[in-house]
Amino acid sequence: MSQFLDPGHLVDDDLALCLTARYTGDPAINFVPSYRFSMTLVATGERCGQIELRIGNTYPIVKHGGHVGYEVSEEHRGNRYAARSCSLLLPLARSHGLNPLWITCNPDNLPSRRTCEIIGARLVEIVDLPKETDLYRVGDRQKCRYRLDL
């Protein structure tokens, strides 16, 4: 689905997701449409990370890339901002018909794996990345595939 929706007001106590970009995607290179949000502290407006929701079900997204990608700034880690941000995005994901929602991470990324567990996703498998993928070219070799039924 390539039509973007109004994400609404995405706030959880002291954390807000602020829409920073919408990407239309590029089927020629297996990029799907996506939203990008900054994780922002409500009280100060300080940016503490970012999260992306990819709204397509291509093989590369479902198998390797995931519907959700997040990054929390080092100085803000340990506050569950990634898990809280994922939870804030679930209604938007549902609105786009994404069910299940796939989240992937590197096997050695224990904080990201814990984030998936906190939001109720379950580990399905660890897959080897094909050599022709962008992820492999940047040094990743495997991905944990977490499934979250919406």
N, C-alpha and C positions, 0 to 999 in steps of 0.2 A: 504494500500500500504506500503510495508516494504522497498523498495529500497530508499536509501538516495540520495539526489541531492546536487549539489554544491549550497550553498545558495547565492553565489555571494558577492559583496561588499555592506555591509549594513551600510550606514552612512547617518546621517541627521544632517547637520551643525556640532555641537560640540559633537554629540553622535554617537558612533559606537557600533554595535553588533558584538562580537567576539565569534565564535563557540568554545565552551569548551568541548562538549561531544555529542555523538550520542548514543542513547540507542536502542537496538534492540527490546525491549519489551518482554513480557512473557504472552502469551495467557492464560496460566493456572491460572494466577492471574489478568486477565483483564488489563494488562499493554500493551499499544500500543507503537510502535516505536516513538521516539521523539528526537528532537534537543534541546540542551541547549546552551544558549548564555549568556555571561556577557554583561551588559550594561556598556560601558566604555567611559569616557570623552576623546575626541580626543587629546586635548591639553596636558593633564597630564598623560594619561594612567590609571587614577584612576578608579577603579571599583565602580559603583554606584548602582548596582543591578543585577538582572538576569531575564531572560525570557525563557520560554520553549514553543515549538510548538509540540503538540502531533498529529501524523499523522495517526489517525485511527478513525473510526466511530462506535465504540462499544457502547452499551447502557450506560455503566457507564460514558464514555467520554461525550456523547451527553447529557445525563440527569443530571449528577452530577459534573463531573470533568472538563469538558471543553477542547477545543483544545489548549487553551493558558492559561498559568499560569505565573504570574510575581510577583516580589518583588523588591521594591526600598529601599535602605538603608535609615534609618531615616533622616540622615543629608542631603540627596539629594532629599527629597520629596518636592513637590510643583513646580517642573520644567517640569512637564508633560513627564518625561522620560518613564513612562509605556505606555502612549498613543502613543508617538513617536515610541517606540520600537514595539508596536503592528502594527503600520502602516508600519514599515520597513519589518515586517514578512509577510505581505499580499501577495506579489508576490510568495513567497515560498509556502504559503498555497494554493494558486491557482494552482501552479505547481503540487501539490499533489492531486488536485481534491477536496479539502475541500470546499464545498459550500452547505449549509451555514457553517460559522465558529461559534462555540459556545464558549462563555466565561462565567464562573460562578464565583460568589463571595458570601461572606456572606452578608446577608441583612444589617447588621450594619456597613459594610465596605464602608462608603460613598466615600472615595477617589477612590476606585476600581470601584464603580458604576459610578462615574463621568468619569473615564477613558473610560469605555464602551460607555458612551454617546458621549464623544469627538470624538471617532473613528467612530461613526455612528451606533453602535449596538443598538438594541431596546430590552427593557425588555419584555420577553414573559410571564414569570411566576416566582413565588417563590415556590419551591418544598421542601417538607419534605424529609430528608435523611433517607433511610432505616437503621435500627439498625446494619445490618451486614456489612455496608461499613466501609472502613478505615477512611473516613472523619468523620463519626459518632463516631468512637472509639477515635478520637483525640479531640472530644468535639463539632464539628460542628453539628447543628441540621437542618439547612435549607440552601438552595442555591438559589440565584437569577440566572435565566437563561437568558442570553443575546444572541441574534441572530444577526449576521452580514452577510448579503448577499453579496457574492463576485461576 
